[in-house]
Amino acid sequence: MIEIQKSDQNVWTVTLNRPDKANALTAEMLAQLVEIMTQAQSARGVIMTGRGKVFSAGADLDEARAGLAVSPLWEELSNAVAALPCMTVAALNGTLAGGANGMALACDIRIAVPTTKVFYPVMKLGYLPQPSDVTRMKALIGPSRTKMIIAAGQKITSEEALSWGLLDRVVEPDVLLSSANELMAHAVAADPELTAQILASCS
């Protein structure tokens, strides 16, 4: 349910492939993603995307009720993404929900298709958000807007998310992946140590 494609430039495109379930994440998928991101220390760039019209609905509901919603795997995944020395781009092919926000927030850049909505319904579902998700979201959009999403449970459109700084660019679906690759072209061409140093200085 997780696909990896590696380009000639060693850019890894990691794709959530469970479109019949809105790419909802199981514990097995999360563990696989953590392993992939750990291995991606050698990659020159990483793009995260999904199949279908939704990037990810967050946790698989059946597994969430069984404890996945509070699993340490969410933090392990977002921290593994954040620790990558290469450029990372979340290429959101559709709505981003719940705990799936973590992996996107941990990326260097977030681009999305116009139909994307962002929401994080932990208040309604009765769970605490992952600590690093709140920290990273506040750093991007400030406390009040973070409360709009996490405490008030608002669904934020791509247009609003772009104006807030939660998204960096909105593009049409047919150019989503090519746009992601274009954004990392300079970083991929540069010396890996230089790329890592510049990315760290911007964080």
C-alpha positions in Angstrom: 0.0 0.0 0.0 3.1 2.2 -0.1 4.9 2.6 -3.4 8.4 3.9 -4.0 9.8 5.2 -7.3 13.4 6.3 -7.5 14.5 8.6 -10.3 17.9 8.6 -12.1 18.8 11.6 -9.8 17.9 9.5 -6.7 14.7 11.4 -6.0 12.3 9.1 -4.1 8.6 9.5 -4.8 6.7 7.8 -2.0 3.0 7.2 -2.8 0.2 6.2 -0.5 -1.7 3.6 -2.5 -5.0 2.8 -0.7 -7.4 5.0 -2.7 -10.4 2.8 -2.0 -10.0 3.8 1.7 -9.0 7.4 1.1 -5.4 6.4 1.8 -6.3 6.0 5.5 -3.2 4.8 7.3 -2.9 1.5 9.2 -0.2 0.7 11.7 1.5 -1.5 9.1 1.6 1.4 6.6 3.0 3.8 9.3 5.7 1.4 10.2 6.6 0.9 6.6 6.7 4.7 6.1 9.1 5.1 9.1 11.4 2.5 7.6 11.3 4.1 4.2 12.1 7.5 5.6 15.0 6.0 7.6 16.4 4.5 4.4 15.9 7.7 2.5 18.9 9.3 4.3 20.7 8.4 1.1 18.1 10.0 -1.2 18.8 13.3 -3.0 15.1 14.3 -2.5 11.8 12.9 -1.3 8.3 13.6 -2.6 5.3 12.3 -0.7 2.0 12.0 -2.5 -1.0 9.7 -2.8 -3.2 7.9 -5.3 -6.8 9.0 -6.0 -8.5 12.2 -4.9 -7.4 12.2 -1.2 -3.9 12.4 0.1 -4.8 10.7 3.3 -7.8 10.6 5.6 -5.5 10.0 8.6 -5.8 7.0 10.7 -7.8 4.0 9.6 -10.9 4.3 11.8 -11.0 0.7 13.0 -7.4 0.8 13.9 -7.8 4.3 15.5 -10.4 2.9 17.9 -8.1 0.1 18.7 -5.3 2.4 19.7 -3.6 3.6 16.5 -4.7 7.2 17.2 -2.3 7.5 20.1 0.5 5.3 18.6 4.1 6.6 18.8 4.4 5.7 15.2 2.9 9.1 14.1 5.7 11.0 15.9 8.3 8.6 14.6 7.2 9.2 11.1 7.1 13.0 11.2 10.4 13.2 13.0 12.0 10.8 10.5 10.8 13.1 7.6 12.0 16.2 9.4 15.4 14.6 10.0 16.1 13.9 6.3 19.1 16.0 5.0 17.6 16.2 1.5 14.8 18.4 0.3 11.3 17.0 1.0 8.1 18.1 -0.8 4.5 17.0 0.2 2.7 16.9 -3.1 -0.9 16.8 -1.9 -3.2 15.2 -4.5 -6.2 16.0 -2.3 -7.5 16.4 1.2 -5.1 16.1 4.2 -6.8 15.0 7.4 -6.0 14.0 11.0 -2.6 12.5 11.8 -1.5 12.5 8.2 -0.9 16.2 8.7 2.3 15.3 10.5 4.2 13.9 7.6 3.2 16.9 5.4 4.0 19.5 8.1 7.5 17.9 8.5 8.3 18.4 4.8 10.3 21.4 3.6 7.6 22.5 1.1 3.9 21.7 0.7 2.1 22.0 -2.7 -1.5 20.9 -3.4 -4.2 20.6 -6.0 -7.1 23.1 -5.8 -9.6 20.7 -4.3 -7.4 20.0 -1.3 -8.9 20.6 2.2 -6.9 20.5 5.4 -8.5 19.4 8.7 -7.5 17.8 12.0 -10.6 16.6 13.9 -9.0 15.5 17.1 -11.3 17.5 19.3 -14.4 15.9 17.8 -12.9 12.4 18.0 -11.6 12.8 21.5 -7.8 12.5 20.9 -4.9 14.7 21.6 -3.0 15.9 18.5 0.6 14.8 18.1 2.8 17.3 19.9 5.2 18.0 16.9 2.2 18.6 14.6 1.0 21.4 16.8 4.5 22.9 17.1 5.1 22.8 13.3 1.7 24.1 12.4 2.1 27.0 14.8 5.5 27.8 13.3 3.8 28.1 9.9 0.5 29.8 10.6 0.5 31.1 14.2 -1.4 30.0 17.3 -4.9 31.4 16.4 -5.1 29.7 13.0 -3.7 26.5 14.5 -6.6 26.7 17.0 -9.0 27.2 14.1 -7.9 23.8 12.6 -7.2 21.7 15.7 -9.5 23.2 18.4 -12.3 24.5 16.3 -12.1 21.6 13.8 -12.4 23.8 10.7 -11.9 22.5 7.2 -9.5 24.8 5.5 -9.7 25.2 1.7 -6.5 25.2 -0.5 -7.0 28.9 -1.2 -7.2 29.8 2.5 -4.4 27.4 3.4 -2.2 29.1 0.7 -3.0 32.6 2.1 -2.1 31.5 5.6 1.2 29.9 4.6 0.1 26.3 5.4 0.5 25.5 1.7 3.3 27.0 -0.4 1.7 26.6 -3.9 -1.5 25.4 -5.5 -1.2 23.6 -8.9 -3.4 21.6 -11.2 -3.4 17.8 -10.7 -1.7 17.1 -14.1 1.4 19.1 -13.1 1.5 18.2 -9.4 4.5 15.8 -9.5 6.4 17.7 -12.2 6.0 20.9 -10.0 7.4 19.0 -7.0 10.4 17.8 -9.0 11.0 21.3 -10.4 11.0 22.8 -6.9 13.8 20.5 -5.8 15.9 20.7 -9.0 18.5 23.1 -7.5 18.8 21.1 -4.3 19.2 17.8 -6.2 21.9 19.3 -8.4 23.9 20.8 -5.6 26.5 19.1 -3.4 24.5 17.0 -0.7 26.3 18.7 2.2 25.6 22.1 0.8 21.9 21.2 0.4 21.7 19.9 4.0 23.4 23.0 5.4 21.1 25.4 3.5 18.0 23.5 4.4 19.0 23.5 8.1 19.7 27.2 8.0 16.2 27.9 6.7 14.5 25.7 9.3 
